[in-house]
Amino acid sequence: MWNSYWIVKTIDSSKSAAIRSESELVHHFRQLIEDEKELHWRVPPGQFNQTHPLVVELNLDARTFQFKPIYLLKPSIPELQEILIRWPHSPTPALLVVPELNERILEFCRQIKLPAIDLNGRAYLRAEGLLVDRRPLDGRDFRFELEPRDVFVGKSANIIRSLLTDRDRVWVQSELVSRTKASSGMVSRIVQHLIRQGFLEKQSAREFRLCDPLGLIDAWVKADDFNRRSTITRYTALGGNPIEVARQLESSAKEQSVQIAFTQWIGGWLRHPYTEPVVTSAYVARLPEADTLERLGLRPVNDAGKVWLYVPKDDGVFLETQTVQNLPLVSDAQIYLDLQGTGLRGPDQAAALRQWKGFCRP
């Protein structure tokens, strides 16, 4: 039975909540393992410290495995490394208990074979003769109250986009505030989140730098949904190679004070030539008028086309542009992101850009 000191009257018992304290984390963990239908948990007699179970047992296939819960509201890679140092010296494996296991923390737990579980039922359990790797359960939506839900959208994405303009730079928070126009509070939250995830590292009390830029880009790729963040219109072009078409588009956009930034094949090729572009694609603040299309020799089509214009739902793509051969391009990270899953050798150009020593460097 559970210890009689457990206080539950004032704590939400739903299956969806923003966790604010360790006591709430412990409480909802207790409810999770009590309600489990696939994994059979119990707390051995006498294994309580007031309200906290000191040890939990998993009974599976007539075998019993013991774990020592370690409760963390917002786990960081350095904290997990410290747990790993202590873990081999304990006869009972540690069990990381968190509100929500994101992919970065979960993958690190797999690498170091650290058992972990979150309040949504997602579990990675590893012990001698045991391996459980389970997705979240349906109907559960827990998270830490102060943890960003998605750092790859809106102003949060602008902070990451700015960081990735120079992967070697040592930053201070005020620089990101100035570049992104985000509040100092938001910048601080995102920076601390990225430090906990092991993407950033502190250089001093005020300074930090990217320590895993490619890992951060990979996480962005996993979270991205290109079709949801922009709308595409395709056009045929009467003549000219993609670079000539790009120059015509840029000149016309400049005349009409319309923001434009080239991306995908042409952006990758201009930054680091690998596959010759066959499509000219760009973000524009608004689509050309009919008379402009006629002057440029462009005609809308439903499929294919030689010119693809994207109207972004978030103008952050225009935040960190760069100029190559007098053409405005989105950032390297944005070009790489936009080339994913494009076909026409787009992934090949993306891979070559990523492997180039100038990638995400000014």
N, C-alpha and C positions, 0 to 999 in steps of 0.2 A: 504494500500500500504506500501511497504517497505520504510524506511527512505532514503532520497535522498543522505545522506552522505555515503552510502554504496559504498565502492570502490571494484570493481571486475575485472578490466582490467588486472591486473598482477597475478591473482590467477588462478591456474589450475581448470578447471570446469569438469574434467573427473570424473568417478565413481570409480577410483582406484588411491590412492595416499598415500604417506608417509607424515603424518601431522607433521609440524615442529614448529608451533606456535599457540597460542590461536586464533589469527586473522584468520588463516586458518581453525581452528576447527569451529569457529563461522560461517565463510563463507559457509563451506560445510554443516553445520547444516541447515542454511537458505535454501540451495538448496534442501536438503532432504525433509524438510517439505513443500516446494513449490511444489515439484514433487510427493508428496505422493498421492497414489490412494486409499489406504485402510483407512488411518487415515486422518481426515480433520483438518488441523492446520491453525491458523491465529495469527497475532500479533495485539493486540488491539491498536487503535489509541493512540499516545502519550507514548507508552511503549517502548521507545528507549533511550539508553544512547550512543550517537554517533552511532556506528555501531552495538552495542549489544542490542538485544531485552531483555527487563527487565522481560517481562511476555509473555507467549505464551498460546493460548487457543486451546483446543481440542474439536471439535464438534462431538459427537457420539450419535446416537439414539435420536436425538432431545434434547440432553443435552450438556451443556458446562462445561468444566473442565479447570481451570486455573492452570498453573505451573510456577514456577520461575526457569529459567535455571541457572545451576551452571556448568561452563566449567572447566574441568580438563583434561590435556593432559595425565597424568599418575596417575590415582587415587590410593590411598593406603587405606588400612583398617582403620588406624587411622584417615585419613581425612574424611572418610565416617562416622565414629563414631562422629566426631565433627559436621558434617552436621546434623546428627540425633539429637544431643543435641539442635541445633538451630531450627530445623524444627518444633517441636510442638508449638513453640511460634509464628509461622508465619501463618497468615490466608491463604496464598497461598503455597501449598506444593512445596518443592524443586524438580527439575528435573535434575538429573545428566546427563550431556552431555559429551561424551568421544569419541575419535577416534574409539576404538574397545573395546567391552565388553567381557572380557575373562570369563571363567566359574567361576573362584574363586570370582571375583568382582560381577558378576551377581548373584551368589548364596547368597552372603552376602547382596546384595540389597533386594533380596527376603526375607531373614530372618528379616531384619529391616524394610521391606515395604517401601523402598526408591525408588521412580520412577527413571528410568534410560533409556537412549537411546543412541545408538552409530551411527556413520555415515554409517554403513552398514545396518541400518534399524532394527537391533535387538532392541527390546523394552520390558521393564517391566514397565507398567504404573499402579499405584495403587492410588486410591482416594476413597472417600465414594461413593459407588455404581458403582465403576469402577475397572475392572481388565483386563489388556491386557498383554499377555506374548507371544511375537512373535519372531520367528527365523529371522536371517538375510535375507535380500532380495537378490534375484539373481542378479548377475552382479556387485555387489559392493565389493570392497576390500580396505578398509581404515585401517590404523594403525598409531600409533605414531612412528615417525622415529627412536627414540632411544629405543623403547620397543623390547625386544627379541621376535622373532617369535615363537620359540619352544625351551624351555630351557631343554628339555629332549632328545636332540640329541647331538652327538659330544662332544666337550670339555665342553659345558654347562652341559651336563649330568654327566660328570666326577666330576664337582664341587658339584652337588647335591649328587652324589654317595659318595663322600668323607664326606660331611656333615652328611649323614645318617649312617656313620660307628659308630658314637657316638652321640646319640640324646641328651645327657646331657652336652656335652662339650661346653665350651666357646671358641670361635674361634677368631683368628685375620686373616686378609686378607693374610698376607705373608705365613701363614701355608697352605692355600689352593693353593696359587701360587706354592709353593714347592711340594705339593703332586700331583697336577694335571698337572703341566707344562703349564698351561694356562697363558696368559699374565695378568699382574696386572690390566690392563684396562678391560679385559673380566671378571675377578673375581669381580671387583668392580661393573660392570653393573649387573651381575647376583645376587650378594648379595643385591644390592639396589632394584632390581626387586622383590626378595623374601621378602624383608622387606615390600615393598609396598603391596604385596599380603597377608601379615600377616603370612607367614611361619617362618620368622626370626624376632627376636627383638634385638635391640641394648642393650648392657649391659653397654657400655661406649662409648666414642668417637671412639675408635678403636676396640672394642670387640662386638661380637654378638653371639647369640645361637639360636637353633631351638626352636620355641614355639609351633609349630603344625607339628611335624614330621609325624604323621599318615595322616594328611590332605595332606601333600606334597607327600606322597607315593600314596594316592588315586588319586591325580592329575596326577601323573606319569602313573598310571594304565590306566586312561582314555585316555592319549595321546599315549600310547604304541601300536605298531603293531609288534608283535613278528616275524611274517613271513617275514616282510620287512627288519628286521635288522639282520637276520641270515639265513643260509641255513642248512637243516637237512639231515643227512644220517643215515639210520637205519640198524641195524645188528642183526642177531641171535647170541646167545652165546651157546657154546657146554656144558657148565656146570659152577657151582659155583654160589653162591648167589651174589646179587648186590654189596655188600661190597668187596668180593673177586675179582669180575670183575673190580671194581674201582681201587683196588690196582694194578692189572695187567696193567691196562691202564696207571695209574700214573707212574709206574716203566718204562714202555716202552717209554712214553713221555719224561721222565727224561733222559733216555739213548740217545734219539735222539734230545734233547734240544728243544722240542716242548712245548709251553705253553699249560697248561690244567687247567681247574677249573670246579669243579662239581657243578651242580645246580638242580633245580626242586626237585623231590621226595627224592633223596638221599641226596641232600644238606639240605633240610628241616629236614629230619630225623636225620642227623648227628648233626644239631644244636639243635633241640628240637624234640625228637622222638614222633611221634603221629600215623602216618600210615606207616607200613613197606613198603619200596620201592620195586616195582616190575620191575622198569626200572632204568638202570644206565645211566644218561644223563650228558653230560659235554660239555663245550666250548673247542675247540682246535684251535690252530693257523693254523693247516693244518691237513688233514685227513691222517690216517695211509697208508703206502704203502702196496702192495699186500702181500709181504712176512711177514710184521708185522701182518696183519690180519690173515694170516694162522697160525702164531705162537701163536696168542691170541685165535684162534678158533672162529673168527668172520666171518660171511658171510653176504654181503649186501642183504637187502630185501626191497620191496616197501612199505609194510605196517607192522604195529605192530612192532615186534622186541623187544629185551631185552636191547639193547644198542643204545642210541641216541646220536650222535655226531653233535654238532653245530659249524659251522665256522662263526664267527661273522663278519659283515661288518664294525664294529667299535670295535677296540681292547680295548676300555674302560672297558669292562667287566672284564679284567684282572687287572685293576688298583688297586682295593681294595679287594684283596683276603684275606682269613683267613684260618688257618690250624686247622683241627679237626681230631683226630685219625690219624695224619700224612698224611691226604688227603687235598689238596688245594680246597677250596670252594670259590665261588663268595660271594659278600657281602649279608647280610641278606635281604636288600631291593631288590637286584637283584634276589635272590631266590624267594621271595614273588611275585615279578613281573612275573617271569618265570612260576610260578605255576598257574597263572590265566587261567581259561578255558582249563586246560589240561585233565580233566577226571581222571579216576583211583584214585579218592579221592584226587587229587591234591589240589582242593580248600579247602578241609577239613584240609590238612596239612598246607596250607597257613594261614587259620584262626587260627589254633592252634599256629603257629609260631608268628603271629601278637599279639596274646593275652599273649604270654609268656613275663615275665618281663625282660628277657635278649635280647629281640628283638631290633636290631639296637643299641646294647650296646656291647662294647668289653669284 
